[in-house]
Amino acid sequence: MLDLMASGLGLAIVQASLQRIAPPGVRLRPLPKQFSLRLDIHAVSGSAPNALARQLLALLPAAG
């Protein structure tokens, strides 16, 4: 994603830790404190998810 930004193809909201690996020409700026971000998370799993997938699914609220 950072390479696309370096090529001039838009902007992105990314975690602050990517600042240390940002390519030349990409500037990361903190979001304003009043900026609120709401994300919808969708999870899809097979009929027999592995242990890691089960742990992730247990953390997410049920759809509804």
C-alpha positions in Angstrom: 0.0 0.0 0.0 2.8 2.4 0.8 4.3 1.8 -2.6 1.1 2.8 -4.3 1.1 6.0 -2.2 4.7 6.7 -3.2 3.6 6.3 -6.9 1.0 9.0 -6.3 -2.0 6.7 -6.4 -4.0 8.0 -3.4 -3.9 8.0 0.3 -4.5 5.5 3.1 -5.1 5.2 6.8 -2.4 3.0 8.2 -1.0 2.2 11.6 1.7 4.5 12.9 4.3 1.7 13.0 4.6 1.8 9.2 6.3 5.2 9.5 9.7 3.5 10.0 9.4 1.7 6.6 7.7 4.4 4.6 9.3 4.8 1.1 10.8 8.1 0.1 8.0 10.6 -0.8 5.4 9.1 1.6 4.6 11.2 4.5 2.5 9.8 7.4 0.6 12.3 9.5 -1.3 11.6 12.7 -5.1 11.9 12.5 -6.7 14.8 14.3 -7.8 13.9 17.8 -11.5 14.6 17.0 -11.3 12.1 14.0 -13.4 9.1 14.9 -13.1 5.9 12.9 -15.7 3.2 12.9 -14.8 -0.1 11.2 -17.1 -2.9 10.2 -15.2 -6.2 10.5 -16.3 -9.2 8.5 -15.0 -12.6 9.1 -15.5 -15.6 6.8 -14.4 -19.1 7.8 -14.7 -22.6 6.5 -16.8 -25.2 8.2 -13.8 -26.3 10.3 -11.7 -23.2 11.1 -8.2 -23.7 12.5 -7.3 -22.8 16.1 -6.1 -19.3 15.3 -9.3 -18.6 13.3 -11.4 -19.8 16.2 -9.6 -17.5 18.6 -10.2 -14.5 16.3 -13.8 -15.4 15.7 -14.4 -15.6 19.5 -13.2 -12.0 19.9 -15.6 -10.6 17.3 -19.2 -9.8 18.3 -21.9 -11.9 16.6 -23.5 -10.6 13.5 -26.9 -9.3 13.9 
